[in-house]
Amino acid sequence: MEINLAVLIDGDNIPSAYVKEMMEEIAKYGNPTIKRIYGDWTNPKLSKWKNLLLENAITPIQQYAYTTGKNATDSAMIIDAMDILYSNKVNGFCIVSSDSDFTRLATRLREAGMHVIGIGEKKTPSPFIVACDKFIYIEILKDLSEESSSESSDSRSRKKTSVDKITTKQIKLIASTISALADDDGWAFLGDVGSLLQKKQPNFDSRNYGFQKLTPLIKSIKNFEIDQREGSKGRSKLIYVRNR
């Protein structure tokens, strides 16, 4: 079943430079049937968004700043989200913001059975991240786009310096997840491992560490062992992993 998504963007909080990569990423998870961006469009700071909205069919929602601050924009997004929820037109939401004010909204939408994807910058507070089913750092999307459009060594060097280094904490998280799913011989299907990792830590993404997929990330860590097995009826190989 195709997932219909409502994409709600906090225009005050997300740089316009990321919109192309962001929309391409969202399309991987469902059909963005509703696309809205919220902000005070009389503010010159939002002028860079205007052409991008036409190119990506995103509807701008005007929200005047009644007082100093951004609470008016946040409130407008939250009200619209609840209206969309009760319209029964979507199966999930994508909340694009780095603002922790949307933590309760994400929690409420998930309580209603919605799949919630968060997209924001690395500065996003942890409460909002863990309130989502999945959280994607927008900087990684930009890095991947720049890497694919340039094969120069300088570009690859910049890419390597912008990703996070895998930590002991992350390695322990992977190891405990493998143990939880392992059979009597210690092997766990990597697809199940990836799914459980996402549930445990919504912002876990191999791309944060410079790897497009989970398999090469696991292979790069000496603590784990990989086994490729033939799939049934000519299917592609199945990948299993265990702790060394």
Phi, psi and omega in degrees: 000131180287137179268123175268128185246143169259119181258116182242119188247130175275097184296335179284348194237353184235130179294138182294338183298343186263001192296319182298310180296324181296314182292325177295321179292316181300322181298340178290336187255349179168184181265112181285085185283333176239124180227110182228145176232138188245137177173175176268100187284359171276352180276123181302337181297337182264005185298329181294340181285334197301309179294326181293329179295319178294317182295331184247011178052045178259130183274121177280135177248118181284128176221106180291145176277099183293326177225170178298131182122189187237011184298331180296317178296316179300315182296319179298318178297317182294317179298314179297320181300317180290324176298317180294320179304313184280352176281344180060031181263348183229161177256347183200169181232148170239113181259116184255102181189157173251018188260126181291350179298342182267008180301311182294324178298313179300318179297316181295319180295321178291324176299331180274006177090009179277146172274126186242122176251131176252142175228128181194178180281167183295346178281357183302130179297148183302322182303320179291320180301310185285346177282347181264159172289323179215140177230130185242130176280125187291333179298325180294323179296320179293319178301315181296322179294317179294324180293318182289334182269354180214130180256011183290154180294328179297319180296315180296325179294317178297321180300316183294327182281346184265349181268162180278154174269134179298133184254167176301324178298317180292321179296319178295323178297316179295316182298316180292327179291318177298316180299323182292334185253355189291150173276190184297336180265003177092000183270141176229142178292128187297327178299319178292323179298315180298320180295318181290324176301319180296323179290321180289321185219095187303334180266012176287121183209125182301333180293336176298337184249014175090013181239133181293327183230167180289325183303306179296331176296313179299318180298331183282350183253121186292345182288347188236154180239136183250141176225123178261127183237150179291133177282160180287146176056044175073013179289164180298162184296143178263138184251127178241154183221149173212162178283139178285000000 
